[in-house]
């Protein structure tokens, strides 16, 4: 693997939306406003009575990013209320996906607004932004190997990120039996974090694309490398399938795409490599927005399929099923699933 070009101070796609929920009060505010606009005093009571200056500060930040708006009441225009914008409404979906992921934590469910949730979200965002997640998605690596790969994060900062991710049970030591090297590897729970990450990425692309990181090759590769091993298809499903993001069809356009090639045997992925061929036998291809809708909503209508199309459809639907448990991803449905 060549050196990873990452800037530690720049959030990668999806990380901006996820970071909002590392401040528990933000999630409480968004959910309190889900049923309609509220005055400051009523909202303060609804979210547990934080200091008024603290609440005002959080509200100002959410207004600044465009998640909330202030408007006068219809009957009394001088009375200002806080209300969700379209961005705020979609951030509720991001929060619901995070809550479902936290509920499946290895040590037991993590309450959404808890200190443990804050630590888990910050560890995830730190690992994703620093490209530690992308590096470890490919293979187990030691701290020294990661330091060689990731140029723009200092050794102490990298060590802290790994410590936070390990404490949060997102990575673990890889037991290779030689007793010498101590490489880190991703846990199944970190693989499942691709669910909230892709929902956060779609939210950013829809509402704040000019102010957040675009979806890059490194993000696409990390997503497929992490999610593919989770696939569980019919026992008789075998074959090879190329997943390409950023181009339609195969041929010359494939050179501009990012993605992965999967090898499946008896319904399980036995190989996942981040390479795109110009003429694959079986392929699924499309733009980033089409892929996001396909994986999140199980709606692959805007993707192109070639070769063994049935295998391609199974893979796309399988990615949705393992990441979202087959649930429709809208605020009401997501909250109903979390409560069941």
N, C-alpha and C positions, 0 to 999 in steps of 0.2 A: 504494500500500500504506500502510495506517495504521501508526502507531507500534507497535512490538512491545513487549509488556509482558513483560519477563524479569528474573528475579532471578539475578544471576551466582553467588550462593552456594548456590542451590538446584538440585540435579541434576534433569534431566528424566527421563521414563520410560525405563527401560533403562540409564541412565547409571551407576546404582549398581552393577549387576551387571558392566558392562563395566569400571568403574574398578578392580575387584578384580584384573583381569589386567594393569593397568599396573604392578603389583608382581609381577615374574616369579616370585618364590618362592611366591606364592599358587597360581599355576597348577601349579607343580611339586608342591606339597603335595596338591592335589586329585587330580592324576593318579596320584601315588604311592599314594593311598588307594583308587583305583578298584577294585583287586582284593581289598580287604578291610582290616580294622583293623590298625594297626601301633603298636608301642611307640615312644616318643620316640627312643630310640637307633637303632632300625632305620629309622625315618622319616628321621632326620638323615643317615644313610648313603645312603639311597635318593635324596635330593634334592641330593646333592653336598657334604655336610658344611659347611653354613653355621654361623656362631657360634651356640652353644646359646641365648644370650640373644635373638638375632635370630629364631631358629626359634620359640622360646617366645612371642615377641611376636606373630608372624604367626599362630601357632596360637590364641592368646588372642583375636585379632581375628576369626578365622574362627568360633570358638566363639560369640563375642558376637553375631555376625550370624545365627547359626543354621545355618551351613554344615557345621560339625563338631560332634561330641559326644564326650565321654570316657566310657568305661565300663570296668568291671573284666572281666578275662578270665573265661570260664565256669569254667575249671579253677582259676584263682587270682584271685579277686576283688580282691585287693590290688594286682594289677598292672594299671595303667591303660593303655588303648589309645585311639588316636584313630581315629574312624570317620566316614564321610560320613553326613550326614542326607539326607532327600529333597531339600532345597534344594541341598546339596553335589553330589548326583548330577545335578541339572539344571544346575548351574553347569558341569559337565563338557561339557554340550551347548553352552553359551554359549562355552566355551573352544575347542571344536572348530570352531564356526562362525567365531570370530575367526581361528583358525589357517588355515582355508581362505581367508578374505578376505586375510590377510597374504601367503599364498602367491601371490596374484594381483596383488601390488603392481606399479606401473608400471616400477620400476627392477629388478625381479626379486624372487623369493621372499624374504620376511623371516622369519627364524627366530623361533619363537613366544616363546621366553624371552630374546630379545636386547634390547640397548639400543634398537635401531631399532624393535622391536615396542612397547616401552614408550613411545617418543616418538609413534608412530603412534596408539596407543590413547589417549594423553593428548590429542593434538591432536583426535581424533575426538570424545571426550567434551567437551572444551572448546568445540568448535564447535557441537555438538548442544545443550549446556546453555545456552550464551549466545544461542541462536537464530540464530547466524550461518548455520548450515546451512539453516534454514527460509527465511531471507531470500534467500540465494543460489540456493536451489532454484527460486525463482520467476523470477529473471532476474539477469543480471550487474549488479553494483553496485560502486561505488567505496568506498574507506574512508570518505570524507566522507558518502556516501549511507547507508552502514551505520550510521555514528555518529548520523545523524538518526533512523533507524528504531529503533535499540536503545537505549532510555533508560537502562537500569540498569547498563550496562557502560561504564566510562570510555574515553575515546579511546585512552590508552596501553595499557590492557588489551585493547581490541579490536584494536589494531595488533599486539600480541604474539600474540594468538590467530590472526590471519590469517597472521602470519609462521610460526607453528608448522605450520599447516595447509598452507601453500604448501611449506615445507621437506619435509613428509611427502607431497607430491604429491597432496593431497586437493582443493586448489583451484589455479587457475592464472590468469594474466592473460588476459583476453578480448581478442582482437585484432579491434578494430572498424575499424581503418584510418584514424581521424581524427588519430592522433598526439597527442591532447590528454588525454582521459580515460583512466584506467587501471583499468577495472573488473575485479573478480575474478569467476570463474565456477567451478562445480564440475567435477571431473574424473569420467570414467566410473567410476573406482575408488571415489570417494566415493559415487556412486550405489549401487554394490554393497554398501556398508556398511549399507544398510537390512536386509540379511540378518541379520547378527549383532545389530543393534539390535532387530529384532522378536522374535528369540529371547530376548534379554535382557529385553525388556519382558514377554513371556509368563512367564518365570521369576519376575520380581518379582511379577506379578499372582497367580501361583499360590501363592507361598510367603511373601512379605513385603509384601503389599499395604498393610498398615497403617503401614509404615515407609518406603515409597518413593513417588515421585511417580506419580500416576494418569496414565492415557493422556489427553492433552488434545487439543483441536482442532488446535492448532499442530503437534503430533507427527503426527497423522493426515495433515494436509495436506502436511507435509514428506515423509512416507513415500511418498505417492502421487506428488508432484511429482518426487521423485528416481527412483523405480522405474519409473514409466510409460514414460519414453523408452527404457528398456532392452528393452521388450516386442518380441518377434519372433514374430508369428503367421503363419498360412498366407497366402501372397501374395494370395489372393482375399478376405481378411477386411477388410471396410470397414463403417463405421457409427459410431454414437454410443452410449456406454454410461456411465451414472452409477454411481459406486461410493460407497455411503453407509455410514458406520459409526456405530452408536449407535441405530439404529431398524430396524424390520422393515417391509418393503414401502415403498410410496410414499404419497402423500396427505398428511394433516396431520402424521403422524409425521416426515416428511422434514425439517420445520423444526427438529427437535431433533437432527438428524444432522450429521456432518462428513464431508468426503470430496472427491471430484473428479469432473469430467465429462471423459471422453476422447473424442476424435475419431480414428478410425482410417481409414487409406487404404492398401490393398494390404499389410495386415499390420503397418503401422507407425503409431505414435502421432504425429499431426501437430498435436494441440492437447491440453493438459491444463490445466484451470482449476479452482480451488477454489471451486466454487459448487454448491449443492444446490437442485434444482428440485422442486416439489411433485408434478408430474406428468410425469416423464421418459418417453420412449417405451420405452427399454430401461434396466433398472437391476439392480444387485446390492446387497442390503442385509442388514445383520445387526449384532449386537452386536460389541464389540471382541474378545471371546474367540473368537467364531465366525470372525471375519476372521483372527485370529492362527493358528488351527488350519488354516484354508483355505490361507493363504499358506505356512505352514511345512510342513504335512503333506500338502498337495495334497488336503485333505479338505474339500470345500465343502458337505457335507451339511446343515450348520446355517445356511447362508445362504439368503436368499430371492431368487428370480430373477423378473423380469418383462419382457414385451416379447419381444425376440429372445433367448431364454434360451441358445441355442447360442453367441451372441456373448459373453454374460456368462460362461459356463463357460470359453470360450477365454481370456478376459482373466484370470480368476482362476487358472487352471492355468498360463497364461503367466507370471504374476507369480512363482509358485513356481519355475518352470523357470529363469527368468533369475537369480533370487536364490540358488537352492540347487542348480542344475545337475541337477535331477530326483532328488536323493538323498533317501532317507528320513532324517529328522532324529532319530536316536537315537544314544546314545554310540558303540555298536559300529559302526553303519553310517557315522557321520560320520568316525570314526577310520580306517575301512577306505578311505573315499574319499580322505582326506588322504594316505594312504600309497601310493595307487595312482598 
